[in-house]
Amino acid sequence: MSVALGVVSPDSDVVTTLDNWDPNKQIIVISGTTAETYLTKNYPDIPLQKFDAYANAKSALENKSAAAWANDNTEVIAFANQSDGYTVGITELGSKDTIAPAVAKGNTTLLDWINTEIENLRKEQFFHKDYEETLVDVYGKDYIDELVIDDAADVEDANED
């Protein structure tokens, strides 16, 4: 899967950019996450409302104590898909990362085997089929091409980031 940061906000005021942010509005983040680090570094003027627990962050957004919630795009997409009245206006903020198997450096036997298996699964469109069978209820059909990596070039590009 391809992942990045994303931003979800109420349908009544969808956040589509962080440029020219209203300093009177806050963005919810989970303390210690990539979202907190990214926003602190790249948007230091945006006030952050920090939570230690996802449930508290979701409740704060539902209670409109902040304008938006920034987190992994998979998390905010799932929230918006399962919660009426919310839209992911920014699906990719910052750099993209890849969720994929990892192999210890130097273990070429395992690496070659995994790469061969992945290539065979790609040819069968396994990853798209698996998404449709297991994840479409969580993320919806609109995000399949954004989240599922089905091309070796996409994996290489994501790993270079």
N, C-alpha and C positions, 0 to 999 in steps of 0.2 A: 504494500500500500504506500501511497504517496501522502505525506502529511505536512502540514505547516500550521501556523497560527491562524485563527479565524476570529471574527467578531460577530456576535449575535446581539440583536436589539429588538425592542418592541416594534411591531408593524406600524405603529403610529408615528415613529420617528426612526426610520431605518438608518443605521450608520453605514455609509459606503466608503468613507475615507476618514483618516485621522488628521489630515491636513486642516489647518484653520479650526482646530478644536476649541469649543467654547470652554474657557477655564472654569466656569461655574458647574460644569458637568464632570462626573467621575466615570471611570471604567473599572469594573470588577475584575480582579485577578485572584488566583490562588497563590498564596505566599510561597516563594521559593521555586516557582515554575519558570519555564522559558518565557512565558508571556510577561511575567513581572520583569524579568531581566531585559527582555527586548524593549518593552515600553519605557522602562527607566532609562535605558541607554539612548534610544532613538526618538522618544517623545517625552523628554523630561518635564515638560510643562503640563502634561495631562495628569490630573490628580487621580491616583489609584485608590480604590477601596479594596483592601486586602483581606482575604479569608483563608483559614486553615483547612476548611472542609468544603467539599463540592456542594453538599446539601445546603450549607449556609449561603454560598455564592448564588446558587439557583434561587433560593428564597429571596435574597436581596434583589435580584433582577426582577423576579415576579412582583415584589413589593415596590418596584420602581425607585429604589434608593440610589440607583445609578443609571446612566444612559445606555450602558452596554456591558457585555461580558466578553473579555478576550481570553482565549484558551486554545488548546489544540483544536484544529478545525474539526476533527472527528467528534470531539466532545460537543462543540457548539452546534454542529450540524445535527447530531443526534437529539440535542435539547430542542432545537427549533422544529425538527421533524415530529417530535412527540409532544410538543406544547403549542397549542393554538395561540396565535397572536404574536409570534416571533419570527424574525427573518435573519438569515445569515447574510449580511450585506457585504462582508469582506471574507472571502473563502480562503485567501492566501495572503498572509501578512508575513514578511520576513522571508527567510530561505525555506525551501522545501527539504524534507528529509524522507528517508525511505525506511519503512518497517519491513525488514527482510531477515533471513537467517544470517547468522554471523559464524565465521570460521576462524579458528586461531591461525595467526600468521604462520605460514610455512606448511600448513596441512593441505598440500595441493591435492592429495587423493580425495579427501572429503570435499574440498572446493570444487574439483572437477565433477564429482558425482552430483553434488547439489546443482551446479550450473546445468548439467545435462538434464536432470530431472525437471528443473524449472523450464528449460527450453521445450521439453516434451509437453509439459502442462500448458505452456503458452500456446503451442500449436493446436491443442485441444480446446482452447479458449476456457480452460479450467477456472482461471481466476475470475473472469466475468461471470461464469455460471455459478461459482461458489458464492460470489457476492450476491447474486440474485436469489440464491437459495437460503443464505444465512444472514446477510446484512441489509438487504433492501428494506426490511421493516424498521431497522435502526436509523439508516441514513437516507433512505428514499432512492428512487431511480434517477433523480436529477444529478446526483453526484458520482455515479458509477465511473464515468470516464475521467473524472478529476481525482478520484481516490485509488482506482485500480491501475496498477502498472502492468501493462500487457505487452510491452515492447522492450527488448534488451537495451535499446538506445536510451529509453526513459530511465532505466535502472542505472546505467552508466552516468547519465546526466545528473541524476539525483545524488549519486555517490560522490560526484565531483564537488557538489555544493557542500 
